[in-house]
Amino acid sequence: MKMKKIMALAAATTMAVSLTACGSGNNGGNNSGEAASSAAPAASAAATDSGGGTTAAITPEEGASLTIWESKEERAFAEEVSKQFTEKYNVPVKIEELAPTDQASRFAQDGPSGLAADVGVIPHDNLGKAVAASLILPNDVFAEETKKNNTEASITGASYDGELYGYPRAAETYALYYNKSLLKEAPKTFDDVINFSKGFTDKSKNKYGIMWEVGNLYFNYMFVGSTGGYLFGENGTNKDDIGLNNEGAIEGLKEFVKLKEVLPVKSGDINPDIKRSLFNSGDVAMDINGPWELAGYKAALGDNLGVAPVPTVNGKTAITFSGIKIFVVNAYTQYPNAAKLYAEFASNKESQLVLNKTIGSIPTNLEALEDPQIKDDPYVSAFAEQAKNSQPMPSIPEMGNVWSPVNAALPEIWDKGVDPKTAMDKAVQQIKDLNNGASAQ
C-alpha cells in the first residue's frame, strides 16, 4: 500500500514538473485526496436510481461552493448549466477557463496543494494517467445510472482498469465542413479534394481549397489508421505494440504528403483561429474539424454550411480518432458530494441537449440521441456517421507519451520533406523510450 502511494505521488509529481503554478480551488490546501475519498462511501450508500432522470439522496456539504474548469469555447454551456445547478442545490459555482487537454496536468500540479478545481472536463485519453496518479475520484454514487443512460463506448472511455471514473458528456470525432456556395457536394475522396483545390487555392490571395491542422496527430490519424496503421495494439492496451510506422501507416502518410500541393502552408502557420477565420470568410472551402466549431460555422455560413464524413484515403474508408469528453471530480476536493452532484447534473440528458444546442456536440446519453433535436439535425448526424468509422483514443497512461514525438514528426514530413518512414521510425523510438522511462518510475 505504501508503495502504491509512493508511485502515485511520483506520477503526480512527474505530471506537474513542466507546468507553471496558477489556479484556485476550494480546499485551501487543507484536504488530502484520502480525506476526500473517505467521505465518498457514505454518500454512495445513500444513492438511488431514478431511471432516465437523476435522484440521489446525497446532499451538498454545508457551505459548499464549487470551482469548475471549462474550455473557453464551451463557457456558455457551463454558465447555463451552473446557473441551473445553483438554483437546484443552492451551491454557488465559479467557472475558470482551462483547455480540457491541459486539465489532467493541472490536477497533478494543483490538486495536492488545494488549488485545483473541484470538477473538470478532460478527454478520455487523459484518464489513465490521472487515475494512476490518484487524482480523480471514482464515479461511485451515480455509477449504475451513468452506465445505464449512456452509450457503451462512452462508458468504456470513462472507465479505467474496469472501474468507472468519469461522467460522459459528449462524443467527439472530426468530419469535413464545406462551403456549399463554393462546392455543391462534399468530395468523396482526397483525390477529389486535390482536384477541386487545384482550381481554388491561391496562396497569394490566402485562399485554400482545404485546411486542417497538419501538425497535429489527432487530426492526422486518418492518414495512419485508414490504411492499416495503428497506435497501440490489442485495442489500445499494449504499449509495446506500436503501429505508427508500419507499412499501412506509411501508405497513408504518402497521401498526406500529396495534399501539400494544394495547401502550400507551413504547419506552424495553421492554428484553429486562423483556420476558423478563413473558413468563415469563404477563403477556405473545406475544413476538417470537430463539432465544437459547428455553432460558429452555422452562424457564419448559414444554409451554405455542409458537413460530411471525411473523404476516403487511398480508396480506404477514413478512420478517425474519437474521444469522449468526461467530467471528473478532483480527489482533493473539499466538497466531494457537491462535486459529484455537479458532474452528474451537468452530464445528464437535459444538460447534454443544452451542450448540443450551445456548441453542436454529439451526446452520449441514449435518450438524448433519440431526441428530435439530435435525430433531425443534418450536421450532428453527419458527425455521428463519421463516428461509426472512428477509433477511440487509447486511455492507457502511455498515451501521454505519444503526442510530442508524433506532433514533431508530422511537421518534419510536411515542412521539411523528410521521408515519412524515417520520421515515424524516429517518433516510435521516442515513444518507446518514454514508455520505458515511465515504467521505470
N, C-alpha and C positions, 0 to 999 in steps of 0.2 A: 504493500500500500504506500509505504514511504517512497519506494522507487517510482511508483506511478505519479505521485505528487511532484517529485523532483523532475520527472520527464515533462510533466505538464507545465511546470514553471519554466523549464528550459525552452520549451516550444513557444510559450507566450513571450519570453524574452527575445527569442530569435525573431519572431514576427515584428517586434517593436523596434528593433535595432535601427532600421534605416528611416525611421519616421520622426518628424518633429512633434513636440508636445503641444497640444491645444485641446479645446473642447471643454464641455462642462457636463456634469452628471448629477445624480441625485443622492448618492450615498456618502458624499463628503469624505470619502476615503476611510470611513469607519467600518465598513461592512465587507466581509470577505465572501468569496464565492461559496464557500462551505456554509456560511451562515445563511446566505440566500437559499441554498439548496435545502437546508434543514427546515425552512419554512414551507417548502412546497408540499410535502406529503400530506399535511393536514388539509391543505386546500384541495389536493387531489381526491382525498377520500370523500369530500363533500360534493363533488361534481355530479351533475345529472345530464342526461342526453335527451334533447327535445326533438330529435329527428332533424328535419331540414333547418330548423331555427337553432337558436342557441340559448340555453338557460343553464346557469351554473350557480351553485349555492355559495361559491366563494364570493367574498366581497372585498373591495379595495381596503387596504390598510388605512387606519385613521390618519388623516392629514396627508394622504398620498398625493404626490404630484409626479408627473412623468415628463421626461425628455425623450424625444424620438429623433432618429436620424432619417432623413428623406432626401431624395435627389432633388436638384433644382427643378428639373423638368416635371416632377410629379408632386411638387409642393401644393398645387391647387387641390389635388386629391387629398393630401394629408390634412390640409386646413379644413376641408369639408367634413371628413370622417372624424377628425379630432373634435370638431365642434359638436357633432352628434354624440360622440363618446362622453364628452364632458357633461352634456345635457342629461345623459342617461345615468352616469355614475358619479357625477359631481367631482370629477378628478381633473384638475387643470392639466393641459398638455402644452409643452413648449416644443416647437419644431426647429431643428437645426439642419441646415443643408449640408449633405455629405454624399458623394457619389457612392452607390452601393458597392462598387468594386473596391472601394477604399475602407469599407466599414469593418471587415474582419481584422485587418491590421490595426485599425484604431481600437477595436475591442481589446486586442492584445496589449496595445500600448497604454490605453487609458482605463481599461476595466479594473485591474487590480488596485489602481490608485484612486478609484472612485470618480473618475472624470468622464467616463463613457456614458452614452445614452442608455436609457432603460430598455428601449426597444429599437432594433434596427431592421434594415431590409437588405439582404445580401443575395447575390447569385448563388445557386445551389452548389456550384463547383467550389465555392469557398467554405462550404460547411465542414468538410472533413478536417481541415486544418484547424478551424475554430473549435471543433469538438475535441480534437486531440489535445488542445491546449486548455481544455476545461473552461472555455469562455462563455458557453451557451447552456442555458437550462433546457432540459428535455421538455417537449410538449406532452406533459403527462395529464393534466387536468382535462384537456379537450381532445385527447388522442383519438378516442373512438369516433367521435362525431367528425373530426377532421378527416380521418381515413374514409368514413362513410360518404362524406359530402364532396370529396374531390377526386380528380382523375387518378388512376393508378400511377401514371408517370410522375405526377406532381408529388405523390406520397413517396415514391422512390427517391425523387430529388430532395425531398425534405427530411429524408432519413439517412442515418449513417450507422453502419455496423449493426443493422437490424433494429435500431431504435429511432422513433420519431422525435425530431428536434424542432423542425420548422413549422410554420403556418403558411401554406401556399397561398399566393395571391394572384399570380399571373404566369402564363407560359409565354416564352419568347423564342422566336427564331427570326430570320430575316427573309425578305421577299423582294420582288422587283417593283419599285414605284416607277410609273412612267406618265409622261405628259401627253394626253390624248390629242392635244392641239398640234403636237409635233410628230407623233406616230400613232396611227389609228389602232393598231393592235400590238400587244406585247410580243416581242420576239420569242421564238421557241428555243433557239439555240444561241450559243455565244458566237457562232459564225454569223448568225443573223444580226446580232448586236454589232459586230465588226462592220458588216456590210452597210448598215444604217449609219453608223458613226463616221465612216469614211466620208460621207456626204454632209455631215453636220459639224464635226469637230473642226474648230478654227482657233488654234491656240492664241493667235494674235488678237482675237476678239474675246478670249476667255470663254469660249463655247465648247462644250464637250458632249458627245453622244451619251456617254455613261460615266459615272463616277462612283467609286466606293473606296473604303479605307484599305488601300492596297498593302499597307504595312502592318495590318492587324490580323493575327491568326483567326480570331473569332469570325471575321467576315470572309476569310480566305480558306476556311476549312472545306468549302465547296470544291476547291481545286485539289484537295487531298483525299477527302472521303468519297467523292463521287466515282473515282476510278480505281478504288481498291486500297488506298492508304487508310491509315487509322492512327489514333493517338496511343492509347494503351489497350492491350489485348484483354481477352476474357471479359467483354462488356465493360471495359474501362477500369478493371480492378487489378490488372497485372502491370505493375510499374516497370518491370524488366522487359516487357514486350512492347516495343515502340515501333510503329509502322509509318512514321513520318517521312522516311527516306527509302521506302520500298519501291518496287517497280511501278506500282499503281500510283503512288503519290507523285512520283517524278513525271509520269504521263500527264497527270492533271496540271502540274505546275508548268509544264510546257505550254499548255493552253493559257495559263495565267500570263506567261511571258508574251504570247501573241497579242494580247489586248493592249500592250503598251503602245502599239502603233496608233491606236485611236484615243489613248489617254496619255499623251506625252508630258506628264507632270511628275515631279519628284514625290516620293511617298510622303515626305515631311511637309509638303505643301497642301496635303489633303487632310482636313480635320472636319469634325461634324459641323462647326459653324460655317466654314467656307462652303461646304457641300450643300448645306441647307439653304444658304443664301442664293447660290447659283441655281438650285432646282426651283426654288420659289419664284425666281425671276425669269425662268424659262431658258436659262443659259446652259443648263444640264437637262438632257431629255430623259435620262433614266438614272435612278439611284437605287443601289442595293442597300437596304436599311431595315431597321426593326420597327415594330408597331408603335414605339414611343414617339415617332415622328408623325404619326398618322393625323392627329388632331391639327397640328400646324400646317401640314401639307393640304389637308382638306380646306382649311381656311384660306390658304394662298391660291390654290388652283380650282377649287370648287368642282364642278362637273367634269373638268378636264383631267382630274386625277384618276389614274388607273393603278391597280395593284394586281400582280400576277405571281405565280411561282417562279423561282429562279430558273433561267434557261438551262438546257442540258449542257453538260461538259463533255466534249468529245463523244457525243452520242449517248452519254450515260445520264440517267436522271440525277439531278443535282441533289446531293446530300448536304444539308446544312447543320451547323451546330444548333442545338436548342438548349435553353436554360429555363429554370424555374426561379422566379423571384419569391423569396420566402421571408416572412417576418421571423425574427429571432429575439429571444429575451436574454438580456445580459445576465450572466451568472452572478454578478456582483451587485445587482440592483437592490436597493433598499426596500423596494415595493414589488416583490415578485407576483403577488396576487393581482395588483392593478396592472402590472406589465403584461401578465398572461391574458387578462381580460381584454386589454387593448389589442394585443396581437390577434386574438380570436375575433374580436369585433371588427377590426379593420380588414379581415380576410374572409368574412362571411359572404354569402350570396349578394346581399344588398351592396356591400362595400365594393365587391368586385365589379358590379354593374356601374357603380359610381366611377371606379377607376377606368373602366372601358369608355364611359361617356366622356371622361375628362381627357384621356390621352390615347384611347383606342386600343387598350391592352386586350389580350386573349385570356379569358377567365380559365380557372382550373376547377371552379365549383360546378358540379354536374348540373344543378338546376339553372345556374346562370347560363351555361352553354346552350340550354334549351329555350332560354328566354328569347322572345321575338327581337329584342334589342340586339342580340347577337346573331341569331339564325338568319335574320333578314338583312344583315349588313354585308354588302359585297366585298368590302375591304377586309374586315375581320375574317370572313370566310376564306378569302384568298390566303391569308396567313395560316389559317387552320389547315388548308390544303397542303401548303409547304411543310407544315409541322409533321404531316404524315410521313414525309421523307427526310426527317431530321434525326440526328443522334444526340441524346443528352450528353452534355459535357461530363467527363468523369469527375467524381467528387472526392476521390482519394486525396490525402494531403499532398502527394507528389504533383498534383495538378498545378500547384503554385510554382513549380519549378519549370513549367513549360513556356510560359508567356514570354519572358525576356529573351531566351535563346531564339525562339521562332520569330518573335517580333523584331529581332535583329537580322535574322536570315532573310526574311522577305524583302526588306529594303536593299540588302546586298544583291538579291536577284533582280529586283525592279530597277533600282537606281544605277547599279554598277555593272550589271550584266553578268554577274557571277553565275556559273553553271548551277542549276537547281540541285543536282545531286551533290555537288561539292558543298554548297551552302547548308543543305539539310543534313548531310553527314556530320558537319561541324555542330549544328544545333542539337542533333540527337546525342552526340557525345557529351555536350554541355549538360543536357538534361540528365543523362546517366550519372555524370559526376555530381550534380546537385542531389540527385536521389540517394546516391551512396553517402554523401555528406550528411543528408537529413537522417538516414538510417543510423548513422554512427552516433547521433546525439543521445 
